[in-house]
Amino acid sequence: MDREPTTPPGETWAFFSACIHYLGKSTLTALFQRGERQIERWSADPATSGRQRNPIDRYEMLLQALMDKGQVGTARSAVARQAHIVGCELAEKQMPIPDKESIELEIIDDLTAKNEYDTILLDPGSTQEQCRTSMETFIRELKENYVKKCQDRGWTP
């Protein structure tokens, strides 16, 4: 019999253990098309059992490989989608670095992002993911403006 988690899982194996408790093995075996024993391996503490990479471990390796290749947007778009599912938003740890040499050029740079965002919003065939991604791009441009203004004035962003 599995034990109820006492804290939110901080490790991927603990997440699978919590999923077994809350959703049941049958739900996970159906979802992942794997047997109960495989699901149990994914939920085992590697300190007390043989280490077996679970799907989250593999997904994190995939994200790291994308980051290593400079494909930050691709990696972040997947994570942002998952954050949205659980009612959160993805935020960078640091403010973006302005890519223009003046605040005026930064503001002009916003026009393309704003136009693309408006176009996607008005497109009846656009998806929620397209709308959110475009909005996040536009917000990043606005943050670049703020950082540039702070740089120009000697403020800390």
C-alpha positions as CSV (number, residue, x, y, z in Angstrom):
1,M,0.0,0.0,0.0
2,D,1.4,3.4,-0.9
3,R,1.8,6.1,1.6
4,E,0.2,9.6,1.3
5,P,2.8,12.2,0.5
6,T,3.4,14.6,3.4
7,T,5.1,17.4,1.3
8,P,4.9,18.4,-2.4
9,P,7.4,16.2,-4.3
10,G,10.8,17.8,-4.9
11,E,12.2,14.9,-7.0
12,T,10.8,13.3,-10.1
13,W,10.5,9.9,-8.5
14,A,8.5,11.4,-5.6
15,F,6.2,13.0,-8.2
16,F,5.5,9.6,-9.7
17,S,5.0,8.2,-6.2
18,A,2.4,10.9,-5.4
19,C,0.7,10.2,-8.8
20,I,0.4,6.6,-7.8
21,H,-1.2,7.6,-4.5
22,Y,-3.6,10.2,-5.9
23,L,-4.4,8.7,-9.3
24,G,-3.8,5.0,-8.9
25,K,-1.5,2.7,-10.9
26,S,-4.2,1.8,-13.4
27,T,-4.4,5.4,-14.5
28,L,-0.7,5.7,-15.0
29,T,-0.4,2.3,-16.7
30,A,-3.1,3.4,-19.1
31,L,-1.6,6.8,-19.7
32,F,2.0,5.7,-20.3
33,Q,1.1,2.3,-21.8
34,R,3.6,0.6,-19.3
35,G,3.1,-2.1,-16.8
36,E,2.7,-1.6,-13.0
37,R,6.2,-2.7,-12.3
38,Q,7.6,0.0,-14.6
39,I,5.5,2.7,-13.0
40,E,6.8,1.4,-9.6
41,R,10.4,1.7,-10.8
42,W,9.8,5.3,-11.8
43,S,8.4,6.1,-8.4
44,A,11.2,4.4,-6.4
45,D,13.7,6.4,-4.4
46,P,17.1,6.0,-6.2
47,A,18.8,6.1,-2.8
48,T,17.2,2.7,-1.9
49,S,16.7,1.2,-5.3
50,G,18.3,0.9,-8.7
51,R,18.1,4.1,-10.7
52,Q,15.7,4.1,-13.6
53,R,15.1,7.3,-15.6
54,N,11.4,8.2,-15.6
55,P,9.7,10.2,-18.3
56,I,10.2,13.5,-16.4
57,D,14.0,12.8,-16.1
58,R,14.1,12.2,-19.8
59,Y,12.1,15.3,-20.6
60,E,14.4,17.4,-18.4
61,M,17.4,15.9,-20.4
62,L,15.6,17.0,-23.6
63,L,15.1,20.5,-22.3
64,Q,18.8,20.8,-21.3
65,A,19.9,19.5,-24.7
66,L,17.7,22.2,-26.3
67,M,19.2,24.9,-24.0
68,D,22.7,23.7,-24.8
69,K,21.9,24.1,-28.5
70,G,20.7,27.6,-27.9
71,Q,17.1,26.7,-28.6
72,V,15.8,28.6,-25.5
73,G,12.5,29.6,-27.1
74,T,11.7,26.0,-28.0
75,A,12.5,24.7,-24.5
76,R,10.7,27.6,-22.7
77,S,7.6,27.3,-24.9
78,A,7.1,23.7,-23.7
79,V,7.6,24.6,-20.0
80,A,5.3,27.7,-20.4
81,R,2.6,25.4,-21.7
82,Q,2.9,23.2,-18.6
83,A,3.0,26.1,-16.3
84,H,-0.3,27.3,-17.8
85,I,-1.9,24.0,-17.2
86,V,-1.3,24.3,-13.5
87,G,-2.4,28.0,-13.4
88,C,1.1,29.6,-13.4
89,E,3.2,31.7,-15.7
90,L,6.8,31.2,-16.6
91,A,9.1,34.1,-15.7
92,E,12.7,34.5,-16.4
93,K,15.0,34.7,-13.4
94,Q,16.6,37.9,-14.8
95,M,15.2,40.8,-16.7
96,P,15.9,40.7,-20.4
97,I,18.9,42.5,-21.9
98,P,17.8,45.2,-24.3
99,D,19.0,44.5,-27.8
100,K,18.9,48.1,-29.1
101,E,21.2,51.0,-28.3
102,S,18.6,53.6,-27.3
103,I,15.2,53.7,-25.7
104,E,13.7,55.1,-28.9
105,L,14.9,52.1,-30.9
106,E,13.7,49.8,-28.2
107,I,10.2,51.4,-28.5
108,I,10.3,51.1,-32.3
109,D,11.2,47.4,-31.9
110,D,7.9,46.9,-29.9
111,L,5.9,47.7,-33.0
112,T,6.7,44.4,-34.7
113,A,5.9,42.3,-31.6
114,K,2.7,44.3,-31.0
115,N,1.6,43.9,-34.6
116,E,2.2,40.2,-34.6
117,Y,0.3,39.9,-31.3
118,D,-2.7,41.9,-32.6
119,T,-2.7,39.8,-35.8
120,I,-2.8,36.5,-33.9
121,L,-5.6,37.8,-31.6
122,L,-7.7,38.8,-34.7
123,D,-7.1,35.5,-36.5
124,P,-10.1,33.3,-35.9
125,G,-7.9,30.2,-36.6
126,S,-5.2,31.1,-34.0
127,T,-4.6,28.7,-31.1
128,Q,-4.4,29.6,-27.4
129,E,-0.7,28.6,-27.5
130,Q,0.0,31.0,-30.4
131,C,-1.8,33.8,-28.5
132,R,0.1,33.2,-25.3
133,T,3.5,32.9,-27.0
134,S,2.9,36.1,-28.9
135,M,1.8,37.9,-25.8
136,E,4.9,36.7,-23.9
137,T,7.1,38.0,-26.8
138,F,5.4,41.4,-26.6
139,I,5.8,41.5,-22.8
140,R,9.5,40.7,-23.2
141,E,9.9,43.7,-25.6
142,L,8.2,46.0,-23.0
143,K,10.5,44.7,-20.3
144,E,13.5,45.5,-22.6
145,N,12.2,49.1,-22.8
146,Y,12.1,49.3,-19.0
147,V,15.6,47.9,-18.6
148,K,16.9,50.3,-21.2
149,K,15.3,53.2,-19.4
150,C,16.8,52.0,-16.1
151,Q,20.2,51.7,-17.7
152,D,20.0,55.2,-19.2
153,R,19.0,56.7,-15.8
154,G,21.4,54.6,-13.7
155,W,18.6,52.8,-11.9
156,T,18.6,49.2,-10.9
157,P,15.9,47.3,-12.8
